[in-house]
Amino acid sequence: MEIIDGKELAKAIRENLKEEIIELKKKNIFPKLAVIMVGDDKASAVYVRNKSKACNELGVEYEEFLLNETTTMDELLSLIDKLNNDKNVDGILLQSPIPRHLDINEAFRRIDPKKDVDGFNPVNVGKLSLNQDCFVSCTPYGIIKMLERYNIPVEGAHAVIIGRSNIVGKPLLQCLLNQNATVTICHSKTRNLEEVTKQADILIAAIGKPEFVTENMVKEGATVIDVGINRMEDGKIVGDVKFNEVSEKASYITPVPGGVGPMTVAMLMSNVVKAASSRE
Ligand code: NDP
């Protein structure tokens, strides 16, 4: 069994991006990410901090817009418009969740697809499903990079994803399909889940339930990717996979922390650099 070291791989990706950023700066392009946060969700604050740290490390300009809980849709949309029109801003990221009275889909639709570094605008979602060049949402993109780096065959493999969210499960389904995997996607209404997951050559857990995937759900020799980030009462972070027992059976497995999480941030940086490289 080999542990897929997302932390190390993310570091290598950031090192390569540093070189690209130096080249961009020589052409007077200073990549910039704008992050919008509405309200004060604690988990979001941690994610946003990680993104700002990565920007600082790479020399990407970073600006944060903290809107209060009572912000109106008009105010949010006019901020997005302002950032869409700002030639110095390459990437716009709206951190979810946002308060319930706001329509997150409308906000994602408003972000210029060319600055949509999270890949949530329907234009990018559509292009991904058509297998066209686009911004791919960062977590699935990071998973694909991990599989590539560890030479894990995707073409012809049976990939089973547990979870069908718009930010992980669905775009990952498209990414794997584009790479010629046979993909099954499971969710809370799936019958006989264990029978399905046991068929997976590549099993991806994106559920949000601590240690949900147990040894009996995994085929001998499978690759297991754990997307889950579950904060326990004692402050410990646990994935969606019961690492100790599943790692006995898997041929490759990602740890939590140190697996998918750092890759997500690295791929965000990669998308910002891609956006900056195609400035008009
Ligand atoms: P969502 O809550 O949006 O989706 C969870 C999915 O799991 C849903 O499709 C749901 O099914 C499914 N599900 C829930 N219970 C079961 C069950 N008993 N059996 C089968 N399927 C089930 O979560 P996200 O996709 O946003 O996130 C998933 C996890 O990944 C979370 O822990 C999150 O923190 C983490 N995450 C980590 C990232 C990283 O960078 N490492 C990035 C994004 C998320 P249904 O649709 O039927 O309700």
Residues whose N, C-alpha, C, O or C-beta is under 5 A from the ligand:
A	BS01	NDP	T139 I162 G163 R164 S165 V168 C186 H187 S188 K189 A206 I207 G208 V227 G228 I229 N230 V260 G261 T264
